[in-house]
């Protein structure tokens, strides 16, 4: 009787494990895969760095950056990423370190489907996994380099394993505990296959703040190929050109932005500044007045630009 | 010795001040007059956040609960357009964490959240740090 009870409870326990446990994204991807997704893909050329103790963050990032043709070793990344007290690296710092090395850091939507599409498009994906439980977390970064829908498998470069193969369900359990955190590191001029417009442009502008303007500019231009009317990307092309002292290109970019977005203070304000720097003061004042007339949160900047241009104009007239 | 030392210090500090001033001048004039890209980006993102909050307040279940509580949809919507960029972003972030409907406990939590959000906005309560009352 006791044995039967024990058996019953084991049965209930196992039933509960299978029933309570669910991997909705795996079910979705295997059950109704997107027509655009190949059955399998593997990025064999992604290099492998075996991690030292607790160094999964630097190792994972080094692998993806090298895949993006940015030569860097885990040792270089360690001081930028590793927090000795926590035996690990923070997610935001993974993104920030990527930018410091001149790549665009883009956090993917929390979707297995998106991740697989990135692999199929040739981009390895850094994921954060919790290898244990919510109440006993063992956090771990790894690089997903492949998948096989027919065998329901995910292929990773992980820890000391050059080619780790996980059942897709196991992978989803460990990945879901980080709320499906995933990022890609991309070389200048490249856009993720699954990029969402606003988030991607925000990622490029974060790169623009700290990298050389050429890198950000080529990525803005690629973004405009995909989303031709995006205001931030248009302004980004103009601002990077302005920083590179290419005033002609900056003017063209700002004019296009002003034409597509006639209510953008930034477009008219930056156009005014670019014209003034070419000593074309009348056109500059006209653009600056337009910027001021639009109001909004940037209106103070616009007023300062206008005042500055008028002063410079007067000064140049006095000289003549 | 001390006098010499202090003269040396005065000289150094003057040189430092002059060189720092010289360094700051060209930097300022280079960036003056240009609106940075990330300013444009954050403004665009805030527009999306606002649209998401408005869409949330237009949902039928949300509208019904608002009406039960005697808050008109117009009042709530008028306030959404007055949110600053940062506030809109905060609220949109909270909305993401909300359960997507459902009844019982989730429903009650949702109701409490909406009511507190609206009463915060009307200036009757102050639960959320990101709200700013109309009054």
Interface residues (C-beta under 8 A of the other chain):
Chain A: X198 X201 X202 X205 X206 X208 X209 X231 X232 X235 X236 X239 X242 X264 X265 X266 X269 X270 X272 X273 X276 X297 X298 X301 X304 X305 X308 X309
Chain B: X32 X33 X34 X35 X36 X37 X38 X39 X40 X41 X42 X43 X44 X45 X48 X85
